[in-house]
Amino acid sequence: MLPILRPPLPSWRIASFAHSCRQRLYAQGIASFRCINSTSVKAARSSHDSDDPDDVNPKPKKPKATTPLRRSASDSLPIRSNPTPTRGDIKPVFTLATAERYLLPRLRASPGLPAGTRMLNESLYVPHWPPNSAAEPDASQTGEIFVFANGSFVSWGLEEAGARRFASEVIARTPNAEVSPLKEVETEELEFVTDPSEKTRLQGDLIILGQPSETPGSGNASSSESNADSTILRRYAFSQALSRSTALSALEVSLDDYLSSMALLPLSLEQTGKPGLGRTALIKKLGQLMKFRQGLNLNRENYLETPDFYWAEPELEGYFNSMSDALEIKARTTSVNDKITYAAEAQSVLRQLLTESSSHRMELVIIALIAVEVVVALIRDGSELWQMLTGSGSEHQHTLKQEGAGA
């Protein structure tokens, strides 16, 4: 029985699918969904000031006003413009993401870390950087660092140069400490100030470290602790939210590049009726999508959940949530999930198109093989088949019998 030959996909179906893909790609704004700075402001400024003639297409700097914190920067103006005797100097908070993940046990064993480095909840806490900062008279060049397993770290009191020095001297020199290093590091920067007369809070793009907020059930620091020790967990809470945002920004950039590489598929379907990628290439792309979703939802660093540490620390949970809300982490996570879902659906349809096309070619091959077999049979047994069909062979035998009987 001959196999049923399915007709190829109609051109109107392919064109309709391609047109719908293009509309959804444009509607979702693939090229403009980044919410956090993909490059640091100072690095962009320095590259602009260098005026390198070989750099024909320099990468544009993302304006500060487009980041979630920068949109509310004006809220910090009352603090910045009205200094008080109890208020310290405004210092930077710089976040840097260099990989998809850090192996903290290996980083902890790095010889480049200063004395006193220890694990603090889910972070590796470096109390002072550079290592010889205690002997340096310029205290403005020293700070502390929180390193998180999501591939980012947050420095307090360090300029960008100091943070990058930590990345190059400690993280980059520790064997196998980085898992899947990023092609381009992701950064976020804001500022903090200490003021014992104020409540600890986030105001605009300025973190104010002062008295603990009056939250029921919050723990009180020991009176023997120094000011830095009494606020370390508050800095940790703000740092963890900042590190999540920067790690999420790195995932957004990777997904953006991925979607850009897939943006021509609908156009190819519309113009040629073919996706322009083979089955293996599409499956690899689908695997990349699965990796994105795993990094977003299934890893220990779940962007939609509050860490367990804050269940018994309502005060610290308030700091963590205030920073997370300001950085719009939940909304951005939902947006990334929606983009991944759409991309997976589009690729599923493309894979179905390839499967149907492959099945159609297989059926044509089977029909061709059957036709060849029929031709060979006709060449080999054609005369006998003709005699059987026309009956000429039986009449010839009957004539021979009659002649034999007459003789």
C-alpha positions in Angstrom: 0.0 0.0 0.0 1.4 3.3 -1.0 2.0 5.9 1.7 -0.3 8.9 1.8 1.4 11.9 0.3 0.7 15.0 2.4 0.8 18.2 0.4 3.4 20.9 1.5 2.4 23.6 3.8 0.4 26.3 1.9 2.3 29.6 1.4 -0.5 31.6 3.1 0.0 29.7 6.3 3.7 30.3 6.4 3.3 34.0 5.5 0.6 34.4 8.2 2.8 32.9 10.8 5.8 35.0 9.8 3.7 38.2 9.9 2.3 37.4 13.4 5.8 36.7 14.6 7.1 40.1 13.4 4.1 41.9 15.0 4.7 40.2 18.4 8.4 40.9 18.2 7.8 44.6 17.6 5.1 44.8 20.2 7.2 43.3 22.9 10.0 45.8 22.2 12.9 43.3 22.2 15.5 45.9 21.5 14.5 48.2 24.4 13.6 46.1 27.4 16.8 46.5 29.4 16.0 48.0 32.7 19.5 48.3 34.3 22.7 49.9 32.9 24.5 47.4 30.7 27.7 49.4 31.0 28.9 51.7 33.7 28.5 55.4 33.4 32.2 56.1 34.0 33.3 53.5 31.5 31.0 55.0 28.9 32.3 58.5 29.7 35.9 57.5 29.4 35.4 55.7 26.1 33.6 58.8 24.8 36.4 61.1 26.0 39.1 59.0 24.4 37.8 59.8 20.9 39.5 56.7 19.4 39.5 57.2 15.6 39.5 53.4 15.1 36.2 53.1 16.9 33.9 53.7 14.0 30.7 52.7 15.8 31.1 53.3 19.6 28.5 51.8 21.8 26.0 54.4 23.0 25.9 55.1 26.7 22.6 54.3 28.3 21.2 57.5 30.0 20.9 57.4 33.7 17.4 58.5 33.7 16.2 55.3 32.1 17.2 53.1 35.0 14.5 52.5 37.7 16.5 54.2 40.5 17.5 57.2 38.3 13.9 57.9 37.5 13.3 58.7 41.2 16.7 60.4 41.8 15.0 63.7 42.5 13.6 62.2 45.8 17.1 62.3 47.2 17.7 66.0 46.6 16.4 67.2 50.0 19.1 65.0 51.6 21.9 66.0 49.2 21.2 69.7 49.3 20.7 70.1 53.1 23.8 68.7 54.9 23.8 68.4 58.7 26.6 68.1 61.3 25.7 64.4 61.9 25.7 63.4 58.3 28.8 61.9 56.7 30.2 62.2 53.2 28.2 60.7 50.3 30.0 57.6 49.1 29.5 55.3 46.1 27.8 51.9 46.1 29.0 50.0 43.0 27.7 46.6 41.8 29.5 44.5 39.2 28.4 41.2 37.6 31.1 39.3 35.7 29.7 35.8 35.4 26.5 33.7 35.6 27.6 32.2 38.9 30.4 32.3 41.4 31.7 29.3 43.4 32.0 31.0 46.8 34.0 28.2 48.5 36.7 28.6 45.9 36.7 32.3 46.2 37.0 32.1 49.9 40.2 30.1 49.5 41.7 32.8 47.3 45.1 34.1 48.6 44.3 37.6 47.4 41.6 38.2 50.0 42.4 40.2 53.1 42.3 38.9 56.6 38.9 38.9 58.2 37.0 37.7 55.1 34.2 35.4 56.1 30.9 34.0 55.0 27.9 36.2 55.9 24.6 34.3 55.2 24.6 33.8 51.4 27.5 36.1 50.7 31.3 36.3 51.0 32.0 39.3 53.1 35.2 41.2 52.6 35.5 43.8 55.4 38.1 46.0 53.8 39.5 46.4 50.3 42.2 46.9 49.2 44.0 44.4 51.5 46.5 47.1 52.6 43.8 49.7 53.2 44.5 49.8 57.0 47.9 51.2 56.2 46.7 53.7 53.7 46.0 57.2 55.0 43.4 57.9 52.3 40.3 56.3 53.8 38.2 57.4 50.8 39.8 54.7 48.7 38.8 51.9 51.0 35.6 50.0 51.3 33.9 46.7 51.9 32.5 44.1 49.5 29.7 41.5 49.5 30.2 38.7 47.0 27.1 36.7 46.0 26.8 33.3 44.3 24.7 34.8 41.4 27.9 36.1 39.7 27.9 39.7 41.1 29.3 41.6 44.0 28.5 44.9 45.7 31.2 47.3 47.0 30.5 50.1 49.5 32.7 53.1 49.6 34.8 52.1 46.5 34.9 53.8 43.2 34.5 51.9 40.0 38.3 51.5 39.7 38.5 49.8 43.1 35.7 47.4 42.4 37.2 46.4 39.1 40.5 45.9 40.8 38.8 43.4 43.1 37.4 41.6 40.1 40.8 41.4 38.3 43.0 40.6 41.3 40.7 38.2 43.2 37.9 36.8 41.1 39.8 36.5 37.8 42.8 35.0 39.4 40.9 32.3 41.4 40.9 29.1 39.3 37.4 28.0 38.2 35.7 30.5 40.5 33.6 31.9 37.7 30.9 29.8 35.9 30.2 31.0 32.4 31.9 34.5 32.5 29.9 37.2 30.8 31.1 38.7 27.5 30.4 42.2 28.9 30.2 43.0 32.6 27.0 44.5 34.0 27.0 47.3 36.5 24.8 49.5 38.6 25.8 52.4 40.8 24.2 54.6 43.4 25.3 56.2 46.6 25.0 56.0 50.4 25.4 58.3 53.4 25.6 57.7 57.1 23.5 59.8 59.4 22.6 58.7 63.0 19.8 61.2 63.2 17.9 59.7 60.2 16.1 56.4 59.8 17.7 53.8 57.6 15.9 53.8 54.3 16.2 54.1 50.5 15.4 57.6 49.3 15.5 58.0 45.6 18.9 56.8 44.5 20.5 57.4 47.9 20.8 54.8 50.7 20.6 56.5 54.1 22.3 54.4 56.9 21.1 55.6 60.3 18.9 54.4 63.0 17.1 51.0 62.6 13.5 51.3 61.4 10.8 50.7 64.0 9.6 47.3 62.8 7.8 45.0 65.2 9.9 41.9 65.9 13.2 43.4 64.6 16.4 42.6 66.4 18.4 45.2 68.2 22.1 45.6 67.8 24.4 45.2 70.8 25.5 48.4 72.4 29.1 47.3 72.3 29.1 47.0 68.5 30.6 49.8 66.4 28.5 51.7 63.9 29.9 49.7 61.0 29.1 46.4 62.8 25.6 47.5 63.7 24.7 48.4 60.1 26.4 45.5 58.4 23.2 43.4 58.0 21.4 46.4 56.7 24.1 46.9 54.1 23.8 43.2 53.4 20.1 43.5 52.7 20.5 46.4 50.3 23.4 44.6 48.7 21.5 41.4 48.1 18.7 43.2 46.3 21.3 45.1 44.2 23.1 42.0 43.2 19.9 40.3 42.1 19.1 43.3 39.9 22.5 43.3 38.3 22.5 39.5 37.8 19.0 39.9 36.3 20.3 42.6 34.0 23.0 40.3 32.7 20.3 37.7 31.9 18.2 40.4 30.2 21.1 41.4 28.0 21.8 37.7 27.1 18.2 37.2 26.2 18.1 40.4 24.2 21.1 39.2 22.1 19.4 35.9 21.7 16.1 37.4 20.5 18.0 39.7 18.1 19.6 36.6 16.6 16.2 35.1 16.1 14.5 38.2 14.8 15.1 37.5 11.1 13.3 34.1 11.2 9.8 35.5 10.7 11.1 37.7 7.8 12.8 34.7 6.2 9.5 32.7 6.5 7.6 35.6 4.9 10.0 36.1 2.0 11.2 32.5 1.2 8.8 30.2 3.0 11.7 28.6 4.8 13.0 29.4 8.4 16.6 29.7 7.3 17.8 27.3 10.1 18.2 23.6 10.2 16.6 21.3 12.7 19.7 20.9 14.8 20.3 24.7 14.9 16.7 25.3 16.1 17.0 22.6 18.8 20.2 24.3 20.0 18.3 27.6 20.1 15.5 26.0 22.1 18.1 24.6 24.5 19.4 28.2 25.1 15.9 29.2 25.9 15.6 26.4 28.5 18.8 27.6 30.0 17.5 31.1 30.3 14.4 29.9 32.1 16.3 27.7 34.4 18.6 30.5 35.4 15.5 32.7 36.0 13.3 30.4 37.9 14.9 27.1 38.9 18.2 28.1 40.4 18.7 28.9 44.0 18.7 32.5 43.2 14.9 32.8 42.4 14.2 36.4 41.6 10.5 36.2 42.6 11.0 34.9 46.1 12.3 36.6 49.3 15.3 34.7 50.8 14.6 32.6 53.8 17.0 34.6 55.9 14.5 37.5 56.1 11.6 35.5 57.5 12.8 36.1 61.0 14.2 39.6 60.2 11.2 41.9 59.3 13.4 45.0 59.5 16.0 43.6 57.1 13.2 42.3 54.9 11.8 45.8 54.6 15.2 47.1 53.4 15.5 44.2 50.9 12.0 44.7 49.6 12.3 48.5 49.3 15.4 48.1 47.1 13.8 45.3 45.1 10.7 47.3 44.5 12.7 50.4 43.4 14.6 48.2 40.9 11.4 46.6 39.6 12.8 43.1 39.9 9.5 41.3 40.0 8.1 43.2 37.0 11.3 42.6 35.0 11.3 38.9 35.9 7.8 38.6 34.7 8.6 40.4 31.5 11.6 38.1 30.8 9.5 35.1 31.4 6.9 36.3 28.9 9.6 36.9 26.3 11.0 33.4 26.9 7.5 31.9 26.6 6.9 33.7 23.3 10.3 32.7 21.9 9.7 29.1 22.9 6.3 29.0 21.2 7.7 30.6 18.0 10.5 28.0 17.9 8.0 25.2 18.6 6.1 26.2 15.5 9.3 26.5 13.5 10.3 23.0 14.6 6.9 21.7 13.6 7.3 23.3 10.1 10.7 21.6 9.8 9.2 18.2 10.9 6.4 18.4 8.3 8.9 19.4 5.6 11.1 16.5 6.5 8.2 14.1 6.5 7.1 15.3 3.1 10.6 14.7 1.7 10.7 11.3 3.3 7.4 10.4 1.6 8.7 11.5 -1.8 11.8 9.4 -1.3 9.6 6.3 -0.5 7.5 6.9 -3.6 10.6 7.3 -5.8 12.0 4.0 -4.4 8.7 2.2 -5.1 8.7 3.6 -8.7 12.3 2.4 -9.2 11.3 -1.1 -8.0 8.3 -1.2 -10.4 10.6 -0.2 -13.3 13.1 -2.9 -12.5 10.4 -5.5 -12.3 9.0 -4.5 -15.7 12.4 -4.7 -17.3 13.2 -8.1 -15.7 9.8 -9.8 -16.1 8.1 -7.6 -18.7 7.5 -10.3 -21.3 6.0 -12.8 -19.0 3.8 -10.2 -17.5 2.6 -9.1 -20.9 1.8 -12.7 -21.9 -0.1 -13.2 -18.6 -2.1 -10.0 -19.2 -2.9 -10.6 -22.9 -3.4 -14.5 -22.8 -1.1 -15.0 -25.8 1.0 -17.6 -23.9 -2.0 -20.0 -23.4 -3.1 -19.9 -27.0 0.4 -20.8 -28.2 0.5 -23.8 -25.9 -3.0 -25.0 -27.2 -1.7 -24.8 -30.8 1.3 -26.9 -30.0 -0.9 -29.6 -28.4 -3.1 -29.8 -31.5 -0.1 -30.2 -33.8 1.3 -33.0 -31.6 -2.0 -34.9 -31.7 -2.3 -34.7 -35.5 1.2 -36.1 -35.9 
